[in-house]
C-alpha cells in the first residue's frame, strides 16, 4: 500500500535522500503535478520533475536522483491537502 503525501512532502523526501550523496548537496528536485488517473503502476503523480542542479554536476545528481525517484514512485501517492 502506498503512503499518501503532498507533492512538497515527496519533494522533501527526494531532496533529503539526494543530499546524503557527495556532489548533490545543493541540488533540489520538485514534483510537478498529480495525475487525474493513476498510471499503469498505480502511481498518481507525474514523472515530470523540476531539477535545480545548483553548482552540482548534473550527471552525478541524476545518477543518485534516478533510483530515489523510482523508489518514491513505488512508495508514495499524492494527496493535495494535509
N, C-alpha and C positions, 0 to 999 in steps of 0.2 A: 504494500500500500504506500502510495506517495504521500509525503508531507505537503501540506499547503503552506505557502509562504508568499509574501508580496514580492514583486519584481525587485524592490530595493533590498529585501532580505536575501534573495537569491544572489543578487549582485554582491552584497557584503560577504556572503559565504564564499563566492568565487574569488573575491579580492583577498580575503584572509588566506585562503589556500595558495593563491598566486604569490603573495608577498612573503611566504616562507622560503621561496626559492631565490638564491643569489641571482642578481641581474634582473629581478622582476619587482623590486621594491617600490618603484614609482609608477608602475602600470596600473590601469584601472579598467575594468570591464563593466558594462551596464547592459542589463536585459532590456530589450526594446518593447515588446508587447505580448499580450495574451492572445492566443488563437481563439477564434469563435468555436471551433470544434477541435478536440484533441487529435494529434496526428496518429499514424498507424501504430506507434509505440505507446500511445496513451498520454503523451506529454502535451500540455496545453499552452506552452509558450514557444515563441519564435526562436529559430536558430540564429536570428539576427542579433548581433551584439555591437555595441559601440565600444571600441577599444582605444584607449588613450595610452600610448606606449611611454609617454613621458620621455625621459632620456635613455630608456632601456632599449636594448636590441630587440626588434620585432620578432626575429627568428627564435630567440631564447624565450620570449614571452609566449609566443604561440605554441612552442614545444611543451610548456608547462600548463598553459591555459586549456589546451585541447582536451586532455584527459579529465581535468576538473570540470569542464563544461559538459562532457558526456556523462560524468557521474551525477552532476546536478540535474541533468535532464532525466536520468533514471530515478532520482530520489525525490524530486520536488515538482509540484504543480503550482500554478499561480492562483492566488486569490487576491483580488484587488483591494480589499479593505482589511483592516486589522481585526 
